[in-house]
């Protein structure tokens, strides 16, 4: 996220302002953190579904 949105797509994204700074700067600073959090929640939800499917879930 930081590389793609913060470096490669920085110019078009910096036209959009968030909190007084360009969106490209925001992605370079915070984008990877939020992406990582989304991946954690997705992983947890998917693993819970697999646990239920194979009947190894906790009650």
N, C-alpha and C positions, 0 to 999 in steps of 0.2 A: 504494500500500500504506500509506504513512504517513498519507495523508488518510483513506482508508476505515476501516482498522483502528485507527489511532491517534487519530482524532477522532470519527468517526461511530459506530463500534461500540466505543468505549473502555469505556463502562460495563459491558456484558455481559462483555467480554474481561478486564476488571480483576478479575473474580471468580476467574479462574484465575491462580495465582501461579507465576512462573518466576524462580528465583534471588532470591526475596524481593520482587520487584516484580510488578505486574500485567502481564498479557499485552498489554494495550492500549499500555502504555508501551513494552514491548519492541518491538512492531510499529512504533511511532512512531520509535524510535531505530534499529532494525536491519532492519526488515522490507523496506524498499525496497532496501537493499543486497543482501540475500539473493535477493530477487526479480530484481534486475538480473543477478546471477550465474547464476541458473537460465535466464534469457532468453539470456544469452551462450552457454551450453552447448547449449541447444536450437537456437539459430541455427546454431552451428558444425556440429552433427550434421545438421541439415536441408540446409545448403549442401553438405556432403560427399556426402549422398545425391543431391542434384541434379547435382553434378559427375560422379558415377558414372553416373547415368542418361543424361546427355548426352555421356559419354565425353570429359570434359575434366579428369579427375582426375589427380593426381600419383601416380606409382608409389612 
